[in-house]
């Protein structure tokens, strides 16, 4: 097979600028995409509710790995009839939906 040699002046004045321009266009496309995408700000309360539900789901799925006393304390904190965090969230959501 024949060896392909690239002239240094072609490498310097053609190949390197094409690589640099391609790289800069990729960066420019990324920032234009971010500009058009915009920032989606979530409601603080809905983010907190989502995290609380995720904690409850993780406790339900992985509760068997905890000692029974620890599991009971966490379950009581989440689902107590009077002071449970999940019930407080449901009551707050009901009040906001009524208004």
Secondary structure by P-SEA (a helix, b strand, c coil): cbbbbbcaaaaaccaaaaaaaaaaaaaaaaaaaaaaaccccccaaaaaaaaaaaaaaaaaaccccccaaaaaaaaaacccccccaaaaaaaaaaaaaac
